[in-house]
Amino acid sequence: MIVESNLQFLDTVLESVGDTAHIIQINDDLGSQEGLLFSPDTYRKYIKPRHKKIFSYIKKKSPHIKIFFHSCGSIYDLIGDFIEIGVDILNPVQVSARKMDTKQLKKEFGNDITFWGGIDTQYVLPCGSSEEIRDEVKRRIDDLAPGGGFVFNTVHNIQADVPPENFITMWETFQE
């Protein structure tokens, strides 16, 4: 029932803007800091077929649209599944979560998916020194940008506890 409701909604959206939209965002948090919210087998048995139905519908109706999938947490164990069912862009790259090492992610999946995000918003951006912020930005660019498939961004929204000077340091380092 939820899938059918989503498909009806997507039908309306794609009929309205499907010719001009470039990306459609689907959100479904599947991970926590330490791991998945359920086993990979549970995902593959119950959720993956539903995701596949939704993503296939989008690709059939508007083949040019890229699927931007948002799922927080330690989702490393499912990234191959996401690629298999049509995810083009993965957000966020929650670097503070277990197994979300950007160098390894790029090596393993970088030819098949675009990574959107990667600048830590849990510690580095709100609490880090200028040097830590610069190091974070350079590391994520060095890890994720080679060969394309990386959109520079923070892991999550920039919260009120981020000092403006930290944001400026991040942005200026990115511009270098």
C-alpha distance (Angstrom), angle and dihedral (degrees) to the residues before:
residue distance angle dihedral
M1 . . .
I2 3.82 . .
V3 3.81 91.2 .
E4 3.81 91.7 50.3
S5 3.79 90.4 48.8
N6 3.81 89.5 51.2
L7 3.79 91.3 48.4
Q8 3.81 91.3 51.7
F9 3.79 89.9 50.4
L10 3.81 91.8 46.6
D11 3.78 90.3 49.0
T12 3.80 89.7 57.2
V13 3.80 92.4 45.9
L14 3.79 95.1 45.9
E15 3.80 92.5 46.1
S16 3.80 88.7 53.0
V17 3.80 102.6 41.3
G18 3.80 106.7 2.0
D19 3.79 93.3 111.6
T20 3.80 94.3 53.6
A21 3.81 105.0 29.6
H22 3.79 117.3 97.7
I23 3.81 100.5 -173.4
I24 3.78 135.4 28.1
Q25 3.80 119.3 -162.8
I26 3.79 121.8 -141.9
N27 3.82 117.6 -174.2
D28 3.79 124.7 -157.0
D29 3.81 117.6 145.6
L30 3.79 107.5 -147.1
G31 3.79 102.6 164.9
S32 3.78 145.6 57.2
Q33 3.80 130.6 -157.0
E34 3.80 91.3 -82.5
G35 3.78 104.6 35.7
L36 3.75 148.3 -50.1
L37 3.80 121.2 -31.2
F38 3.82 87.5 -124.6
S39 3.79 136.7 5.9
P40 3.80 122.4 -70.4
D41 3.82 87.7 -116.8
T42 3.80 90.9 56.4
Y43 3.81 89.9 50.3
R44 3.80 91.6 48.5
K45 3.80 93.9 47.6
Y46 3.81 101.8 42.3
I47 3.79 112.6 14.8
K48 3.80 108.0 27.6
P49 3.84 94.0 64.1
R50 3.80 89.1 52.8
H51 3.79 93.1 47.2
K52 3.80 89.1 48.0
K53 3.80 91.3 52.4
I54 3.80 91.5 51.4
F55 3.81 95.3 43.8
S56 3.81 92.8 45.3
Y57 3.79 89.7 51.3
I58 3.80 91.0 53.6
K59 3.82 92.4 47.8
K60 3.81 91.7 47.6
K61 3.81 94.2 49.4
S62 3.82 96.5 39.9
P63 3.82 111.3 12.1
H64 3.81 93.3 -179.5
I65 3.82 94.1 59.7
K66 3.79 116.6 102.4
I67 3.80 116.9 -138.1
F68 3.80 111.3 -128.0
F69 3.80 107.5 -163.7
H70 3.80 118.9 -163.5
S71 3.78 116.0 -160.2
C72 3.78 121.6 152.0
G73 3.76 126.7 -148.4
S74 3.77 138.4 26.8
I75 3.80 98.9 -19.3
Y76 3.80 98.8 147.2
D77 3.81 92.5 119.0
L78 3.81 91.6 60.7
I79 3.80 102.5 42.5
G80 3.80 92.7 95.1
D81 3.80 88.6 52.6
F82 3.80 91.2 50.6
I83 3.80 90.8 52.6
E84 3.80 91.0 47.5
I85 3.82 92.5 55.9
G86 3.78 96.6 46.4
V87 3.80 109.9 -87.5
D88 3.80 108.9 154.5
I89 3.82 100.9 178.2
L90 3.80 128.0 33.7
N91 3.80 121.1 -155.7
P92 2.91 133.7 -145.0
V93 3.74 115.0 20.4
Q94 3.79 92.2 -156.0
V95 3.78 98.2 -159.6
S96 3.81 94.1 -177.3
A97 3.81 91.1 61.5
R98 3.80 122.4 91.4
K99 3.83 116.6 -87.6
M100 3.82 93.7 8.6
D101 3.81 96.0 118.6
T102 3.79 107.0 156.4
K103 3.80 96.2 -146.5
Q104 3.81 91.5 53.2
L105 3.81 93.0 43.5
K106 3.80 91.7 53.2
K107 3.80 92.6 45.9
E108 3.78 93.8 49.3
F109 3.81 103.3 35.1
G110 3.81 107.7 10.6
N111 3.80 95.6 105.2
D112 3.79 92.0 55.4
I113 3.79 107.8 38.0
T114 3.80 140.7 32.4
F115 3.79 116.9 -123.3
W116 3.81 115.3 -141.6
G117 3.80 114.0 -166.4
G118 3.76 134.7 2.3
I119 3.80 107.8 158.8
D120 3.80 106.1 119.7
T121 3.80 113.6 -115.8
Q122 3.80 96.8 175.8
Y123 3.78 98.3 68.0
V124 3.80 117.1 -14.3
L125 3.79 101.3 53.7
P126 3.83 98.3 40.5
C127 3.82 98.8 34.4
G128 3.79 109.1 15.7
S129 3.77 127.8 109.5
S130 3.80 119.9 -114.1
E131 3.79 88.4 -100.5
E132 3.82 92.6 51.6
I133 3.80 90.7 49.3
R134 3.81 92.4 49.3
D135 3.81 90.5 47.6
E136 3.82 90.8 49.2
V137 3.81 93.3 50.9
K138 3.80 93.5 46.2
R139 3.80 92.8 46.5
R140 3.80 94.4 51.0
I141 3.80 92.5 46.6
D142 3.82 91.5 46.5
D143 3.81 91.1 48.3
L144 3.79 101.4 40.8
A145 3.81 110.3 24.0
P146 3.84 103.7 63.3
G147 3.78 109.8 107.4
G148 3.81 93.3 8.2
G149 3.77 127.4 -92.9
F150 3.80 97.0 115.8
V151 3.79 131.3 108.6
F152 3.79 111.0 -165.8
N153 3.79 109.2 -128.9
T154 3.76 142.9 124.1
V155 3.79 120.8 -85.8
H156 3.78 91.7 -114.9
N157 3.78 139.1 -2.5
I158 3.77 114.1 -53.9
Q159 3.79 104.8 -104.8
A160 3.79 130.5 -146.4
D161 3.82 91.5 -101.8
V162 3.82 92.0 68.2
P163 3.80 109.6 102.1
P164 3.82 110.9 -129.2
E165 3.81 90.5 -124.3
N166 3.82 89.5 59.0
F167 3.78 90.9 53.9
I168 3.80 90.1 47.9
T169 3.82 90.9 50.2
M170 3.81 89.9 51.1
W171 3.79 92.7 48.6
E172 3.80 95.7 45.0
T173 3.80 91.4 48.7
F174 3.79 90.0 50.7
Q175 3.81 90.4 50.5
E176 3.81 91.2 54.2
